[in-house]
Amino acid sequence: MRSTVTLGIYEKALRSPDDDWARFFADVTEARFSFCDLSVDETHQRAARLDWTEQTCRKVRNAAANQGTQIGGICLSLHRKVMPGSADPRIRNQALDVYRKGIDLCHNLGVSVCQVAGYFAYYEAPDPDARRRYLDCLEAALPYAAQAGVMLGIENVDGHDISSIPDAVEVVEHFNNPWLQTYPDIGNIAEHGGDETTELRAGVGKMLAIHVKDTRPGEPRRVPFGTGNVKWNDAFTELARQKWSGRIMLEMWNDDSPDSVTICANARQTVSEWLNNAGISVIQAQRTDTCA
């Protein structure tokens, strides 16, 4: 059986929604992506999404459906600031609250995947106990995710915490919980100097979705596809060997460029060609046009 994938785009690759979600999701469709992953990050505007009402979530969900696209997942990168592994118990309590609100947001948007960052305590001095505290906070969030029916996927991040797929797999195997898997970032493998084939092989059976970006050493963001050091043929050939099928999200930052739709569409075409050359078929997701 040949591997098949759907392609999505990261919210920050397109013009900011600015509460015009119909226009935003129209851009996703125009660039011919099957889904978009939304962000909950350190900015006040995106962090405030954790307090969206059910009515607001319904409006955003309907806007996506009416434009013929999907919300693929939530990237819960706010944990870089509200640190699960912090030495301060007040911050750890806030981090657990971020987990719970992020899971609620996924549930209310009809999203099944919440990507969680592999940062222990990003803005604090190195601390050998930070990993243990991070795991304690994640453990407390897992029953809540299971009850909501939301999968948590650990991202291998830039930095020195969970920086590789084997690091993320170690955490997944530590908990042995079906609601916790990995959400690998292929670009971060190369940025750290890792081997794409070896790391993706370590993730067999534990990768619920994948996101891709190009990188250079010391440059984990804003590197155009094809100009970095990611070995795309090696990575996609390994996924084809595994017969891995699922969602692949293109992670880009186009900083509200007026040409963002064209830039994203060109990137989608480039990645699609690489996937096809490696033996992976890109398909359009099947979905309905309206949402009750």
C-alpha positions in Angstrom: 0.0 0.0 0.0 1.4 3.4 -1.0 1.6 6.2 1.6 -0.9 8.9 1.3 -1.0 12.3 3.0 -3.0 15.5 3.2 -1.2 18.8 3.4 -1.9 21.7 5.8 -0.5 25.1 6.5 0.4 26.9 9.7 -1.7 29.9 10.7 1.3 32.2 10.7 2.1 31.5 7.1 -0.9 33.5 6.1 -2.3 36.9 6.8 -3.6 37.2 10.4 -7.3 36.4 10.7 -8.0 39.7 12.7 -11.4 38.1 13.5 -12.2 37.8 9.7 -12.2 34.0 9.8 -14.1 33.6 6.5 -11.4 35.5 4.7 -8.6 33.7 6.5 -9.9 30.2 5.7 -10.6 31.3 2.1 -6.9 31.9 1.9 -6.2 28.4 3.1 -8.5 27.0 0.4 -7.1 29.3 -2.3 -3.6 27.9 -1.6 -5.1 24.4 -1.9 -4.4 23.1 1.6 -6.7 20.6 3.2 -6.4 22.0 6.7 -4.8 24.7 8.9 -3.2 24.4 12.3 -4.0 27.4 14.6 -1.6 28.8 17.2 -1.9 29.6 20.9 1.4 31.3 21.6 3.0 33.9 23.8 1.2 36.9 22.2 -1.7 38.3 24.1 -4.0 38.0 21.0 -3.4 34.2 20.5 -3.1 33.3 24.2 -6.6 34.9 24.7 -8.0 32.1 22.5 -7.8 29.8 25.5 -10.8 31.8 26.9 -12.9 31.6 23.7 -16.5 30.9 24.4 -18.3 27.9 22.8 -20.1 30.5 20.6 -16.8 31.9 19.3 -15.5 28.4 18.7 -18.6 27.5 16.8 -18.2 30.7 14.6 -14.6 29.8 13.8 -15.4 26.1 13.2 -18.3 27.1 10.8 -16.1 29.6 9.0 -13.6 26.8 8.2 -16.3 24.4 7.1 -18.1 27.1 4.9 -14.8 27.7 3.1 -14.4 23.9 2.5 -11.4 23.4 4.8 -10.6 22.0 8.3 -8.8 23.1 11.5 -6.2 20.3 11.7 -4.8 21.0 15.2 -3.8 23.5 17.8 -0.1 24.4 18.3 0.1 25.0 22.1 3.4 26.9 22.1 2.3 29.2 24.9 4.1 26.7 27.2 7.4 28.2 26.1 6.4 31.2 28.3 4.1 29.4 30.8 6.6 26.7 31.6 5.5 23.2 32.8 9.0 22.5 34.2 9.4 25.8 36.0 10.9 25.9 39.5 8.1 28.2 40.5 5.0 26.2 41.6 2.7 29.1 40.6 3.9 28.9 37.0 3.6 25.2 36.9 -0.1 25.5 38.1 -0.6 28.1 35.3 1.0 25.6 32.8 -1.4 22.9 33.8 -4.3 25.4 33.4 -2.9 26.1 29.9 -3.0 22.4 29.1 -6.6 22.1 30.3 -7.8 25.2 28.5 -5.9 24.1 25.3 -7.7 20.8 25.5 -11.0 22.5 26.0 -10.3 24.7 23.0 -9.6 21.7 20.8 -12.8 20.0 22.0 -14.9 23.1 21.3 -13.4 23.6 17.8 -13.9 19.9 16.9 -10.1 19.4 16.7 -8.6 16.0 17.6 -4.9 17.0 17.9 -3.1 19.4 20.3 0.6 19.8 19.6 2.5 20.4 22.8 6.0 21.9 22.9 9.0 20.0 24.3 10.3 22.9 26.3 10.8 22.3 30.0 11.5 25.8 31.3 12.6 27.9 28.4 13.2 31.2 30.1 14.8 29.9 33.3 18.4 28.9 34.0 19.2 25.2 33.4 17.9 23.0 36.2 18.3 19.2 36.4 14.9 18.9 38.0 13.1 20.8 35.1 12.5 17.6 33.1 10.9 15.8 36.1 8.6 18.8 36.8 7.7 18.9 33.1 6.7 15.2 33.2 4.7 15.7 36.3 2.7 18.5 34.7 2.1 16.5 31.5 1.0 13.5 33.6 -1.6 15.6 35.3 -3.0 16.8 31.9 -3.3 13.4 30.3 -6.5 12.2 32.0 -8.1 15.5 31.0 -7.1 15.0 27.3 -8.4 11.4 27.4 -11.8 12.5 28.8 -12.1 15.1 26.1 -11.0 12.8 23.3 -8.0 15.0 22.3 -4.6 13.5 21.3 -1.5 15.3 22.6 1.5 15.2 20.3 4.9 16.2 21.6 7.0 18.3 19.2 10.8 18.0 19.1 11.8 21.6 19.5 14.7 23.9 18.9 16.8 24.3 22.1 18.1 21.6 24.4 15.1 19.9 26.0 13.0 17.5 23.9 15.1 18.2 20.8 14.8 15.0 18.9 12.2 12.4 18.0 13.9 9.8 20.2 13.6 12.3 23.1 9.9 12.6 22.4 9.5 8.9 22.1 11.2 8.4 25.4 8.5 10.5 27.1 5.7 8.7 25.2 7.0 5.3 26.3 7.4 6.6 29.9 3.7 7.2 30.1 2.5 4.4 27.8 -0.7 6.3 27.3 -2.7 6.1 24.0 -3.6 9.8 24.2 0.1 10.9 24.1 2.2 10.5 20.9 4.7 12.5 19.0 4.2 15.3 16.4 7.6 15.5 14.8 9.2 18.5 13.3 11.5 17.3 10.5 13.2 20.7 10.2 14.3 20.7 13.8 16.0 17.3 13.2 18.3 19.0 10.7 18.7 22.2 12.6 20.2 20.2 15.5 22.4 18.2 13.1 20.5 15.0 13.5 19.9 12.3 10.8 16.4 12.4 9.3 16.2 8.7 8.5 17.4 7.5 11.9 15.1 9.8 13.9 12.0 9.1 11.8 12.7 5.4 12.1 12.8 5.9 15.9 9.3 7.3 15.7 7.6 4.3 14.0 4.1 3.8 15.3 4.2 6.9 17.5 3.9 9.8 15.0 0.3 11.1 14.8 1.1 13.9 12.5 4.2 15.6 11.1 5.2 19.2 10.3 7.9 20.3 7.9 10.0 23.4 7.5 13.4 24.1 6.1 16.2 25.1 8.5 19.9 25.9 8.7 22.2 25.5 11.8 21.1 28.2 14.2 18.1 29.2 12.0 15.0 27.2 13.0 12.6 29.6 11.3 12.0 31.6 8.1 14.2 29.5 5.8 12.4 29.1 2.4 11.8 25.5 1.4 14.7 24.2 -0.7 17.3 26.7 0.6 18.1 25.0 3.9 19.9 21.8 5.0 17.0 19.4 5.5 17.5 16.2 3.5 14.0 16.0 2.2 14.5 12.9 0.0 15.9 11.0 2.9 13.1 12.0 5.2 10.2 11.3 2.8 11.8 8.1 1.5 11.8 6.8 5.1 8.2 7.8 5.6 7.3 5.9 2.4 9.3 2.9 3.6 7.2 3.0 6.8 4.0 3.3 4.7 3.2 6.3 6.9 0.0 8.0 6.1 -1.6 11.1 7.8 -1.4 14.8 8.0 1.7 16.9 7.1 1.6 20.5 8.1 3.9 23.1 6.4 5.3 25.4 9.1 6.1 28.9 7.7 6.2 32.5 8.9 5.3 35.0 6.2 4.7 37.9 8.5 1.4 39.1 7.0 2.9 39.4 3.5 0.3 40.5 1.0 1.7 37.6 -1.2 1.4 35.0 1.5 -1.2 32.9 -0.4 1.1 32.7 -3.5 4.1 31.9 -1.3 2.3 29.2 0.5 0.8 27.7 -2.7 4.3 27.6 -4.2 5.7 25.9 -1.1 2.8 23.3 -1.2 3.7 22.5 -4.8 7.4 22.1 -4.0 6.7 19.8 -1.0 4.1 17.8 -3.0 6.7 17.1 -5.7 9.2 16.0 -3.1 6.7 13.7 -1.6 5.6 12.2 -4.9 9.2 11.6 -5.9 9.7 9.7 -2.7 6.6 7.5 -3.4 4.0 9.3 -1.2 0.7 10.5 -2.7 -0.8 13.8 -1.8 -4.6 13.8 -1.7 -7.2 16.4 -0.9 -9.2 15.7 2.3 -12.8 14.8 1.8 -15.2 17.0 3.8 -18.6 18.5 3.9 -19.3 22.2 2.9 -21.3 23.1 6.0 -21.3 22.6 9.7 -24.4 22.7 11.9 
